[in-house]
Structures are given as C-alpha cells and as structure tokens.
C-alpha cells in the first residue's frame, strides 16, 4: 500500500464497512463523510498514483468536510453525482505531484488550492478562496476556472493558460478598480478590466489565444501590424462601460508592428475597428489602454501602417564599363522635391556630392542613378537624402563601395513590385553565377503566400513571376531568394 497518512485530527463517519477504501491508487471514498479538522493534515503519498477519488455507492454520496489540509501527490477526481464536494470547505488542497490533474464527472467547489507544478483542469472548477501557484501555471484546456467574490490568484512566474475554449471568470465591481486577469497562452499576456460607476458589477470571463484572425476568431491571420494575441471577453453584467489594458512582450509583435503607433482594436460589425494610435507604455512587458467600451467580443492590439513620403525600394552600386553608379528606386513619392546623394569615408560624416529632382507625388515605381567617383583604396559610403517641398527629409539605407566587394559571389535583388494588371511579381536580380534558386513570398506578419523555384543566370536580369491577384491583399510583403550560397531578403510595400 503506497498511502501513508499523518493525521493530527481526522474524523471519518463510516456508514458502511466498505465505503471508505485506502488503496495503492490513493483514497477512494464511496460514500463516507471524511472530516479533516482545522490544523489537521491528510497526506496521500506515493507519486502520481496517490489520488483522491470521490464516488457514489448506491444511495450514498462521498463527501469531505475540509477545515485543515489535504496534501496529495496524485490527482483529484470528483465523481459524486449529488454532493457539491468541498462547497463548504474552509481548508486547502495542496497538489504536490509532478503533473496533477483535477477531473471527474462533477465540478469541485474548492476553498483554497495550492500547487508546486503545473495543474491541469479536465473539469470545471470553482474557487472561493486563494489560488497559490508560485512558479507553476494552471492549464484550462476546454474547462472553466471561476473565482468567486473574495477569491484571489497568486502567481510568481506562472499564469492561467487558456490553451483551449476554457475561460477564467472573475468578479469585477463597478468602482473603477482594475481587476487583472493573469491569462496567456504561449506567453503571459494579461488583461486588466476596469468597470466604471456607470456600468454594472458582474462576472467577466476572459481567454486569450495566439494570433489575430480576419473574422475575429476565424479565418486567416490579418495582414496589419499587430500583437499576435486576441483577448476574448464576455460578461453577465447588465451594463458594460469598461476600459481594457492589454499587456504583451516583444516576441508577441509582428515584424511590421510599431508600438509607438498602436491601439486596442475591437472586432465589431464584422471587422477590426480603428482607433487613435498612441505610444504604448512600459519597457517590456508593454501595455496600452482603451476606454469607453460598451460591448464585448474579441479585442487585439494593432498598429498603424506607416505612410512614408518616399518609399525606397532599394539602393545599390554597380559598375557600368569604366563608370561606378549609385542606383535607387522608389515605390511611390509624396510631395518629394529632390534627392541629394551623400558620400562619406567613415560612414558617420556625410557631405552632398550631387542633386536630382524628385517626382513630386506619384504612385508608380521610379528609378534614379547618379555617377560616383569613389576614393581609390578606401571603402566609401553612400546614402540618398530625400527632401520634401516643406523641407522635411528622410534617408535611404547606407551602402558601402569597395571594388573587391562587387566581384565577390553575391546575390542582389532590386525594384520589387506587383503588376496587378499583368498578374505578376516583377523584380531585378544580380547573380554571381548561373544556378537554380528558391523564392518565397510572404506577408510581413509571416503568412507564406507562394513558394517557387526559379533559374538565375550570371549577371543582371529582369524576372516576371506569374502570381494570383487573390494573394495581393496586404500592403507590406517580404521576398526571400536563396541560390544555394547567398540569401537575399527584401521588404516592399504595395499601395
């Protein structure tokens, strides 16, 4: 028998000689009332097999009056059909096993629960007291954890993991006091719910899942800059007037997300709504707040797509016969007065060497070039300054010239754009050698649109790749080409 008990004061009322069994599988209560008095311990030891099970035996229903502590290394199973086991308990159940589980046919109404390792729910649980998890997490799956009035949740490094359809439900008063729901899935991404005095007190239920989908909780991932989390919130409060504060980590952000231009978005009316963008707070985790929410459904944190006065597609240097030329191309220009080409020998201090007129405002690809006179024997750096009619300016990326660099094996991609009318992806490539290459096109958020093999010949070439216009729905894309030796990644924007 694996069970050992240390009982300071334990009273069991036995109604049938066969209703209380202590087996190697733990404690099986088939109808007795077990009383664990205040200050007493019932220890069920023996590893994962040392569980507590409550069942029915004929007309009898097993019950436990818990004023002290039950300490078990196995699982908890409530199969009693008529008794809300532990509904009136004032004591604590401590899960000390490696992989504890709460299961059974009936919900258990715990007072206090503590666990040293992750605790998994396979049945709904009500908690009227304290949940003390330390560094462990509680894993909901498709089951609900309900915290009653006066209940508390304590974590050190863990959280409530909403890995399925299960939710965390907690009471929220209408007193402008934030209630933090310590939820997350792969990462800890809590939400603070604050109900105003004009709203009604009630229970709020929350779950969070990874990614942001086009139809709220269905469909493909959205192409917008985003935090890859969706918080689903519901409530039984009769009047909703809440503010939400969402928390997230750097790793939760999509590649194009700018937290200085972000906002809480509400999926309502069949779409994710826009809101005034602002800078997120915090140094990691980050957080942002939205107030005046009067209806509930999925929520996420989205970012504005950056609108640049000039979008540089690429900047590169090439040798044409005896000449060295700086080339650049733009996807569009808005109020662009002119470009100035700047040179530096240290990559820090630049001065202007030439000036070219811009194209004003245009939505088509424009290409520019300017001759260079690089310093012999030195690495020379170049960049393009774009200047608006109002005097504002921005810079292209900086490129380095070294004669030896241009003759090393390399791969260069320029002038990437979509031709919607021709249903094609077009771009220029310079390859050091003739060889097969592999192309991947995906949205900035990571959703792969197409993959294809292409043949590249040595030198400069113009590529036209047929592509379905159904795939061209976002505004920011990434093209990646790998030729077996070098990989080139280019980000471009569609307008």
GIHU-V349621 format. One record per residue. N is the residue number from 0. RES is the residue in one small letter. PSI is psi as a letter, one per 40 degrees, with the letter a starting at -180 (* if undefined). NEAR is the number of other ideal C-beta (glycine too) atoms within 8 Angstrom. D_FIRST is the distance of its C-alpha to the first C-alpha in whole Angstrom. Layout:
N & RES & PSI & NEAR & D_FIRST
N & RES & PSI & NEAR & D_FIRST
//
This chain:
0 & x & h & 5 & 0
1 & x & e & 10 & 4
2 & x & h & 13 & 6
3 & x & h & 7 & 8
4 & x & h & 9 & 11
5 & x & h & 6 & 15
6 & x & h & 9 & 17
7 & x & d & 9 & 21
8 & x & h & 9 & 22
9 & x & h & 12 & 20
10 & x & h & 7 & 21
11 & x & h & 9 & 20
12 & x & h & 7 & 22
13 & x & h & 8 & 21
14 & x & d & 7 & 23
15 & x & i & 9 & 22
16 & x & e & 4 & 19
17 & x & e & 6 & 17
18 & x & e & 14 & 18
19 & x & h & 9 & 15
20 & x & h & 9 & 11
21 & x & h & 8 & 8
22 & x & i & 9 & 6
23 & x & e & 8 & 5
24 & x & e & 9 & 8
25 & x & a & 16 & 9
26 & x & h & 12 & 11
27 & x & h & 10 & 13
28 & x & h & 16 & 16
29 & x & e & 14 & 18
30 & x & e & 13 & 21
31 & x & i & 14 & 20
32 & x & h & 9 & 22
33 & x & h & 14 & 20
34 & x & h & 11 & 22
35 & x & h & 17 & 22
36 & x & i & 11 & 25
37 & x & h & 7 & 27
38 & x & e & 6 & 26
39 & x & i & 13 & 22
40 & x & h & 11 & 19
41 & x & h & 14 & 16
42 & x & h & 9 & 14
43 & x & h & 16 & 11
44 & x & i & 9 & 10
45 & x & f & 12 & 9
46 & x & a & 9 & 12
47 & x & d & 10 & 14
48 & x & e & 10 & 11
49 & x & g & 15 & 10
50 & x & i & 14 & 13
51 & x & h & 13 & 15
52 & x & h & 12 & 16
53 & x & h & 14 & 19
54 & x & i & 11 & 20
55 & x & i & 12 & 23
56 & x & g & 10 & 23
57 & x & b & 5 & 26
58 & x & e & 2 & 29
59 & x & i & 12 & 26
60 & x & h & 9 & 25
61 & x & i & 18 & 22
62 & x & i & 12 & 23
63 & x & h & 14 & 22
64 & x & h & 10 & 25
65 & x & h & 13 & 24
66 & x & d & 11 & 26
67 & x & b & 15 & 24
68 & x & h & 11 & 22
69 & x & h & 15 & 19
70 & x & h & 9 & 17
71 & x & i & 18 & 15
72 & x & e & 10 & 15
73 & x & b & 15 & 15
74 & x & i & 12 & 17
75 & x & h & 14 & 19
76 & x & h & 10 & 20
77 & x & h & 13 & 22
78 & x & e & 11 & 23
79 & x & h & 13 & 25
80 & x & d & 8 & 28
81 & x & e & 5 & 30
82 & x & h & 9 & 28
83 & x & g & 7 & 29
84 & x & h & 13 & 26
85 & x & e & 12 & 26
86 & x & d & 6 & 30
87 & x & e & 5 & 31
88 & x & i & 12 & 28
89 & x & e & 7 & 30
90 & x & a & 13 & 26
91 & x & i & 12 & 25
92 & x & h & 14 & 22
93 & x & h & 11 & 21
94 & x & h & 13 & 20
95 & x & e & 9 & 19
96 & x & i & 13 & 18
97 & x & d & 5 & 20
98 & x & g & 8 & 21
99 & x & i & 15 & 20
100 & x & h & 10 & 22
101 & x & h & 13 & 23
102 & x & a & 9 & 23
103 & x & a & 13 & 24
104 & x & e & 6 & 26
105 & x & i & 11 & 28
106 & x & i & 9 & 29
107 & x & h & 13 & 27
108 & x & g & 11 & 29
109 & x & i & 13 & 28
110 & x & c & 12 & 29
111 & x & i & 12 & 28
112 & x & h & 15 & 26
113 & x & i & 11 & 26
114 & x & i & 15 & 24
115 & x & e & 7 & 25
116 & x & i & 10 & 25
117 & x & h & 10 & 27
118 & x & h & 15 & 25
119 & x & h & 11 & 26
120 & x & h & 15 & 27
121 & x & e & 9 & 27
122 & x & i & 13 & 28
123 & x & i & 9 & 31
124 & x & h & 14 & 30
125 & x & h & 10 & 32
126 & x & h & 15 & 32
127 & x & e & 9 & 34
128 & x & b & 12 & 33
129 & x & h & 10 & 32
130 & x & h & 14 & 31
131 & x & h & 9 & 30
132 & x & e & 15 & 30
133 & x & b & 11 & 31
134 & x & e & 7 & 32
135 & x & i & 11 & 30
136 & x & i & 11 & 31
137 & x & h & 15 & 30
138 & x & h & 10 & 31
139 & x & d & 17 & 32
140 & x & b & 10 & 33
141 & x & e & 6 & 35
142 & x & i & 12 & 33
143 & x & i & 11 & 35
144 & x & h & 15 & 34
145 & x & h & 11 & 36
146 & x & h & 12 & 36
147 & x & i & 9 & 38
148 & x & h & 4 & 41
149 & x & e & 6 & 40
150 & x & i & 12 & 37
151 & x & i & 8 & 37
152 & x & h & 10 & 36
153 & x & h & 9 & 35
154 & x & i & 11 & 35
155 & x & d & 7 & 36
156 & x & e & 5 & 36
157 & x & a & 11 & 34
158 & x & i & 10 & 36
159 & x & h & 13 & 35
160 & x & h & 11 & 35
161 & x & g & 15 & 37
162 & x & e & 8 & 36
163 & x & a & 8 & 37
164 & x & e & 5 & 39
165 & x & i & 14 & 37
166 & x & i & 13 & 38
167 & x & h & 16 & 38
168 & x & h & 11 & 40
169 & x & i & 12 & 41
170 & x & i & 11 & 44
171 & x & h & 15 & 47
172 & x & i & 7 & 50
173 & x & f & 12 & 53
174 & x & f & 6 & 54
175 & x & f & 7 & 55
176 & x & h & 6 & 52
177 & x & h & 7 & 50
178 & x & h & 11 & 46
179 & x & h & 7 & 44
180 & x & h & 13 & 42
181 & x & g & 11 & 40
182 & x & i & 15 & 40
183 & x & i & 13 & 40
184 & x & c & 11 & 39
185 & x & d & 4 & 40
186 & x & i & 9 & 41
187 & x & h & 9 & 41
188 & x & g & 17 & 44
189 & x & i & 11 & 44
190 & x & h & 15 & 47
191 & x & h & 11 & 48
192 & x & h & 14 & 49
193 & x & h & 13 & 52
194 & x & h & 16 & 53
195 & x & i & 10 & 57
196 & x & d & 6 & 58
197 & x & e & 6 & 60
198 & x & a & 12 & 57
199 & x & i & 9 & 54
200 & x & i & 9 & 51
201 & x & a & 11 & 48
202 & x & h & 11 & 45
203 & x & h & 15 & 45
204 & x & h & 11 & 43
205 & x & h & 16 & 43
206 & x & i & 13 & 42
207 & x & i & 13 & 43
208 & x & i & 10 & 43
209 & x & i & 6 & 45
210 & x & i & 8 & 49
211 & x & h & 13 & 52
212 & x & i & 12 & 53
213 & x & d & 7 & 56
214 & x & f & 7 & 55
215 & x & c & 8 & 53
216 & x & e & 8 & 50
217 & x & i & 6 & 51
218 & x & a & 5 & 54
219 & x & i & 6 & 54
220 & x & i & 10 & 54
221 & x & i & 11 & 57
222 & x & e & 11 & 59
223 & x & i & 10 & 60
224 & x & h & 13 & 59
225 & x & i & 14 & 56
226 & x & h & 15 & 52
227 & x & f & 10 & 50
228 & x & i & 16 & 48
229 & x & h & 13 & 48
230 & x & h & 15 & 47
231 & x & h & 13 & 47
232 & x & h & 13 & 47
233 & x & i & 7 & 48
234 & x & i & 11 & 48
235 & x & e & 5 & 48
236 & x & h & 14 & 51
237 & x & d & 5 & 54
238 & x & h & 7 & 56
239 & x & h & 12 & 56
240 & x & g & 10 & 57
241 & x & i & 11 & 55
242 & x & i & 11 & 55
243 & x & h & 15 & 53
244 & x & h & 11 & 52
245 & x & i & 16 & 50
246 & x & i & 12 & 49
247 & x & i & 13 & 48
248 & x & i & 10 & 48
249 & x & d & 6 & 51
250 & x & e & 5 & 49
251 & x & e & 10 & 49
252 & x & i & 11 & 53
253 & x & i & 11 & 55
254 & x & d & 8 & 57
255 & x & e & 10 & 60
256 & x & h & 11 & 59
257 & x & h & 10 & 61
258 & x & e & 10 & 59
259 & x & e & 6 & 62
260 & x & f & 10 & 63
261 & x & i & 17 & 60
262 & x & i & 14 & 59
263 & x & h & 12 & 57
264 & x & i & 12 & 58
265 & x & h & 13 & 57
266 & x & h & 11 & 56
267 & x & i & 8 & 59
268 & x & f & 4 & 61
269 & x & e & 4 & 60
270 & x & i & 6 & 60
271 & x & h & 11 & 59
272 & x & i & 9 & 62
273 & x & i & 5 & 64
274 & x & i & 9 & 64
275 & x & h & 4 & 66
276 & x & i & 8 & 64
277 & x & i & 8 & 64
278 & x & h & 7 & 62
279 & x & i & 11 & 58
280 & x & i & 6 & 57
281 & x & i & 8 & 54
282 & x & e & 3 & 54
283 & x & h & 6 & 51
284 & x & i & 9 & 49
285 & x & i & 13 & 52
286 & x & i & 11 & 53
287 & x & i & 13 & 56
288 & x & i & 9 & 56
289 & x & h & 12 & 58
290 & x & i & 5 & 59
291 & x & f & 6 & 60
292 & x & h & 12 & 58
293 & x & e & 5 & 58
294 & x & i & 7 & 56
295 & x & i & 7 & 53
296 & x & a & 10 & 52
297 & x & i & 10 & 51
298 & x & i & 14 & 52
299 & x & i & 15 & 53
300 & x & h & 14 & 55
301 & x & i & 14 & 58
302 & x & i & 15 & 61
303 & x & i & 10 & 64
304 & x & h & 9 & 66
305 & x & h & 6 & 68
306 & x & h & 4 & 72
307 & x & i & 7 & 74
308 & x & d & 10 & 78
309 & x & h & 12 & 77
310 & x & h & 10 & 75
311 & x & h & 13 & 75
312 & x & d & 14 & 74
313 & x & i & 11 & 74
314 & x & h & 12 & 76
315 & x & i & 10 & 77
316 & x & h & 12 & 80
317 & x & i & 10 & 82
318 & x & h & 8 & 85
319 & x & g & 6 & 88
320 & x & b & 4 & 90
321 & x & e & 2 & 91
322 & x & i & 7 & 90
323 & x & h & 12 & 87
324 & x & h & 12 & 86
325 & x & h & 15 & 83
326 & x & i & 12 & 82
327 & x & i & 15 & 80
328 & x & i & 13 & 79
329 & x & i & 14 & 78
330 & x & d & 12 & 76
331 & x & i & 10 & 78
332 & x & i & 15 & 80
333 & x & h & 10 & 81
334 & x & f & 10 & 84
335 & x & h & 17 & 84
336 & x & d & 9 & 88
337 & x & i & 9 & 87
338 & x & i & 14 & 85
339 & x & h & 11 & 86
340 & x & h & 16 & 85
341 & x & i & 12 & 84
342 & x & i & 11 & 83
343 & x & i & 13 & 82
344 & x & e & 8 & 82
345 & x & e & 6 & 79
346 & x & e & 6 & 77
347 & x & d & 5 & 77
348 & x & h & 5 & 81
349 & x & i & 9 & 82
350 & x & i & 7 & 86
351 & x & h & 9 & 87
352 & x & e & 8 & 89
353 & x & i & 8 & 90
354 & x & h & 7 & 90
355 & x & i & 10 & 90
356 & x & i & 6 & 90
357 & x & a & 12 & 87
358 & x & e & 9 & 87
359 & x & b & 8 & 87
360 & x & h & 8 & 84
361 & x & i & 8 & 83
362 & x & e & 5 & 80
363 & x & i & 5 & 81
364 & x & h & 9 & 80
365 & x & i & 9 & 83
366 & x & i & 8 & 83
367 & x & i & 10 & 85
368 & x & i & 8 & 86
369 & x & h & 9 & 88
370 & x & i & 9 & 89
371 & x & i & 14 & 88
372 & x & g & 5 & 89
373 & x & i & 9 & 86
374 & x & h & 6 & 87
375 & x & h & 4 & 87
376 & x & e & 3 & 85
377 & x & i & 7 & 83
378 & x & h & 7 & 80
379 & x & h & 13 & 81
380 & x & i & 14 & 79
381 & x & i & 16 & 80
382 & x & i & 14 & 79
383 & x & h & 14 & 80
384 & x & h & 13 & 81
385 & x & h & 15 & 81
386 & x & h & 12 & 84
387 & x & i & 12 & 84
388 & x & d & 6 & 87
389 & x & e & 5 & 86
390 & x & e & 6 & 86
391 & x & i & 7 & 82
392 & x & i & 8 & 80
393 & x & i & 8 & 77
394 & x & i & 9 & 77
395 & x & i & 10 & 75
396 & x & i & 7 & 73
397 & x & h & 9 & 75
398 & x & i & 11 & 75
399 & x & h & 10 & 76
400 & x & h & 13 & 79
401 & x & h & 8 & 79
402 & x & d & 7 & 81
403 & x & d & 6 & 79
404 & x & d & 9 & 76
405 & x & e & 9 & 78
406 & x & e & 5 & 78
407 & x & i & 7 & 75
408 & x & h & 6 & 72
409 & x & i & 8 & 71
410 & x & h & 14 & 71
411 & x & h & 8 & 72
412 & x & h & 12 & 72
413 & x & i & 13 & 74
414 & x & f & 11 & 76
415 & x & h & 12 & 73
416 & x & i & 12 & 73
417 & x & h & 9 & 73
418 & x & g & 10 & 76
419 & x & d & 7 & 75
420 & x & d & 4 & 78
421 & x & e & 6 & 78
422 & x & f & 9 & 74
423 & x & i & 10 & 73
424 & x & h & 12 & 72
425 & x & i & 12 & 74
426 & x & i & 13 & 74
427 & x & i & 10 & 76
428 & x & h & 13 & 74
429 & x & h & 12 & 76
430 & x & i & 14 & 74
431 & x & d & 10 & 74
432 & x & i & 8 & 74
433 & x & h & 7 & 74
434 & x & i & 9 & 71
435 & x & i & 9 & 68
436 & x & i & 14 & 66
437 & x & h & 11 & 63
438 & x & h & 12 & 64
439 & x & h & 10 & 61
440 & x & h & 14 & 62
441 & x & i & 11 & 60
442 & x & i & 11 & 60
443 & x & d & 14 & 60
444 & x & e & 15 & 56
445 & x & e & 9 & 55
446 & x & h & 9 & 56
447 & x & h & 8 & 57
448 & x & d & 9 & 60
449 & x & i & 8 & 61
450 & x & i & 7 & 61
451 & x & i & 7 & 64
452 & x & h & 7 & 65
453 & x & i & 11 & 69
454 & x & h & 8 & 71
455 & x & h & 12 & 73
456 & x & i & 7 & 76
457 & x & h & 7 & 77
458 & x & a & 6 & 79
459 & x & i & 6 & 79
460 & x & i & 10 & 79
461 & x & h & 6 & 78
462 & x & h & 9 & 75
463 & x & h & 9 & 75
464 & x & h & 10 & 72
465 & x & h & 5 & 72
466 & x & i & 13 & 69
467 & x & h & 6 & 68
468 & x & e & 7 & 70
469 & x & d & 5 & 66
470 & x & e & 9 & 65
471 & x & g & 10 & 67
472 & x & e & 5 & 66
473 & x & a & 10 & 65
474 & x & d & 7 & 67
475 & x & h & 13 & 65
476 & x & i & 13 & 64
477 & x & h & 13 & 63
478 & x & h & 14 & 65
479 & x & h & 12 & 63
480 & x & h & 14 & 65
481 & x & h & 9 & 63
482 & x & e & 14 & 66
483 & x & e & 6 & 64
484 & x & d & 7 & 65
485 & x & i & 9 & 65
486 & x & h & 8 & 64
487 & x & h & 10 & 66
488 & x & h & 7 & 64
489 & x & h & 12 & 67
490 & x & h & 8 & 66
491 & x & i & 12 & 69
492 & x & h & 9 & 69
493 & x & h & 11 & 71
494 & x & * & 7 & 73
//
